[in-house]
Amino acid sequence: MTEPNAGSDAGGCVTVAEKDGDEYVLNGLKCFNTNGPLADYTAVYALTEPEKKAKGLSCFVVKKGTPGFSVGKIEDKMGIRSA
Ligand SMILES: Cc1cc2nc3c(=O)[nH]c(=O)nc-3n(C[C@H](O)[C@H](O)[C@H](O)COP(=O)(O)OP(=O)(O)OC[C@H]3O[C@@H](n4cnc5c(N)ncnc54)[C@H](O)[C@@H]3O)c2cc1C
């Protein structure tokens, strides 16, 4: 869920999901996705109804390797090593 400008306030999410035929196209940037770089799938919250803010969010299961999906900066957090 978390984005650079949306932490405690999910209403700040700007990642969007737009329907394109039978598929959704997601556009956005997420951060602090625990174990995201290792996972085969990740749960991504994106706005399908942006006018509803946080209530317009839907959750998508995205497979690693999906075109356009990439892993960015790996955060070196103290205390999350056991995860
Ligand atoms: C190690 C780690 C792993 C994480 N893993 C994930 C993950 O896997 N997936 C994911 O989506 N996110 C993850 N997060 C992100 C986490 O959910 C966010 O850090 C959290 O939502 C807080 O957002 P923020 O850091 O932007 O802080 P902010 O929202 O900027 O909050 C900063 C401070 O203000 C306080 N505050 C915020 N809003 C209010 C308010 N309305 N009233 C009073 N006080 C307020 C907060 O309590 C906090 O003390 C992870 C974070 C860390 C550190």
The ligand as an SDF file (V2000), in Angstrom:
LIG
                    3D

 53 58  0  0  0  0  0  0  0  0999 V2000
   10.4280   -1.8040    8.0990 C   0  0  0  0  0  0  0  0  0  0  0  0
    9.1480   -1.3700    7.4250 C   0  0  0  0  0  0  0  0  0  0  0  0
    8.4310   -2.2720    6.6480 C   0  0  0  0  0  0  0  0  0  0  0  0
    7.2630   -1.8740    6.0020 C   0  0  0  0  0  0  0  0  0  0  0  0
    6.5980   -2.7780    5.2190 N   0  0  0  0  0  0  0  0  0  0  0  0
    5.5330   -2.3680    4.5100 C   0  0  0  0  0  0  0  0  0  0  0  0
    4.8720   -3.2530    3.5890 C   0  0  0  0  0  0  0  0  0  0  0  0
    5.2550   -4.4060    3.4340 O   0  0  0  0  0  0  0  0  0  0  0  0
    3.8360   -2.7820    2.8660 N   0  0  0  0  0  0  0  0  0  0  0  0
    3.3990   -1.5010    3.0140 C   0  0  0  0  0  0  0  0  0  0  0  0
    2.4570   -1.1290    2.3290 O   0  0  0  0  0  0  0  0  0  0  0  0
    3.9880   -0.6350    3.8840 N   0  0  0  0  0  0  0  0  0  0  0  0
    5.0300   -1.0550    4.6290 C   0  0  0  0  0  0  0  0  0  0  0  0
    5.6490   -0.1770    5.4910 N   0  0  0  0  0  0  0  0  0  0  0  0
    5.2030    1.2020    5.5550 C   0  0  0  0  0  0  0  0  0  0  0  0
    4.3670    1.4780    6.7600 C   0  0  0  0  0  0  0  0  0  0  0  0
    3.0830    0.9390    6.5940 O   0  0  0  0  0  0  0  0  0  0  0  0
    4.3480    3.0030    6.8860 C   0  0  0  0  0  0  0  0  0  0  0  0
    5.6430    3.3650    7.3230 O   0  0  0  0  0  0  0  0  0  0  0  0
    3.2650    3.4700    7.8390 C   0  0  0  0  0  0  0  0  0  0  0  0
    2.0020    3.3840    7.1930 O   0  0  0  0  0  0  0  0  0  0  0  0
    3.4930    4.9040    8.3090 C   0  0  0  0  0  0  0  0  0  0  0  0
    3.6130    5.7430    7.1960 O   0  0  0  0  0  0  0  0  0  0  0  0
    4.8350    6.7810    7.0960 P   0  0  0  0  0  0  0  0  0  0  0  0
    6.1170    6.0760    7.4100 O   0  0  0  0  0  0  0  0  0  0  0  0
    4.7030    7.4680    5.7680 O   0  0  0  0  0  0  0  0  0  0  0  0
    4.6200    7.8090    8.2490 O   0  0  0  0  0  0  0  0  0  0  0  0
    3.5900    9.0510    8.2780 P   0  0  0  0  0  0  0  0  0  0  0  0
    2.2630    8.6340    7.7700 O   0  0  0  0  0  0  0  0  0  0  0  0
    4.2690   10.2190    7.5980 O   0  0  0  0  0  0  0  0  0  0  0  0
    3.5090    9.3170    9.8240 O   0  0  0  0  0  0  0  0  0  0  0  0
    4.5830    9.9920   10.5520 C   0  0  0  0  0  0  0  0  0  0  0  0
    4.1660   10.1730   11.9820 C   0  0  0  0  0  0  0  0  0  0  0  0
    2.9580   10.9350   12.0620 O   0  0  0  0  0  0  0  0  0  0  0  0
    1.9620   10.1870   12.7740 C   0  0  0  0  0  0  0  0  0  0  0  0
    0.6630   10.4200   12.1350 N   0  0  0  0  0  0  0  0  0  0  0  0
    0.3250   10.1350   10.8510 C   0  0  0  0  0  0  0  0  0  0  0  0
   -0.9420   10.4920   10.6010 N   0  0  0  0  0  0  0  0  0  0  0  0
   -1.4140   11.0230   11.7510 C   0  0  0  0  0  0  0  0  0  0  0  0
   -2.6760   11.5690   12.1290 C   0  0  0  0  0  0  0  0  0  0  0  0
   -3.7050   11.6640   11.2740 N   0  0  0  0  0  0  0  0  0  0  0  0
   -2.8160   11.9900   13.4060 N   0  0  0  0  0  0  0  0  0  0  0  0
   -1.7930   11.9090   14.3010 C   0  0  0  0  0  0  0  0  0  0  0  0
   -0.5750   11.3940   13.9920 N   0  0  0  0  0  0  0  0  0  0  0  0
   -0.3830   10.9600   12.7380 C   0  0  0  0  0  0  0  0  0  0  0  0
    2.3610    8.7340   12.6850 C   0  0  0  0  0  0  0  0  0  0  0  0
    1.8660    7.9670   13.7670 O   0  0  0  0  0  0  0  0  0  0  0  0
    3.8810    8.8500   12.7140 C   0  0  0  0  0  0  0  0  0  0  0  0
    4.3720    8.9430   14.0310 O   0  0  0  0  0  0  0  0  0  0  0  0
    6.8040   -0.5550    6.1600 C   0  0  0  0  0  0  0  0  0  0  0  0
    7.5310    0.3400    6.9660 C   0  0  0  0  0  0  0  0  0  0  0  0
    8.6880   -0.0430    7.5860 C   0  0  0  0  0  0  0  0  0  0  0  0
    9.4410    0.9530    8.4330 C   0  0  0  0  0  0  0  0  0  0  0  0
  1  2  1  0
  2  3  1  0
  2 52  2  0
  3  4  2  0
  4  5  1  0
  4 50  1  0
  5  6  2  0
  6  7  1  0
  6 13  1  0
  7  8  2  0
  7  9  1  0
  9 10  1  0
 10 11  2  0
 10 12  1  0
 12 13  2  0
 13 14  1  0
 14 15  1  0
 14 50  1  0
 15 16  1  0
 16 17  1  0
 16 18  1  0
 18 19  1  0
 18 20  1  0
 20 21  1  0
 20 22  1  0
 22 23  1  0
 23 24  1  0
 24 25  2  0
 24 26  1  0
 24 27  1  0
 27 28  1  0
 28 29  2  0
 28 30  1  0
 28 31  1  0
 31 32  1  0
 32 33  1  0
 33 34  1  0
 33 48  1  0
 34 35  1  0
 35 36  1  0
 35 46  1  0
 36 37  1  0
 36 45  1  0
 37 38  2  0
 38 39  1  0
 39 40  1  0
 39 45  2  0
 40 41  1  0
 40 42  2  0
 42 43  1  0
 43 44  2  0
 44 45  1  0
 46 47  1  0
 46 48  1  0
 48 49  1  0
 50 51  2  0
 51 52  1  0
 52 53  1  0
M  END
$$$$
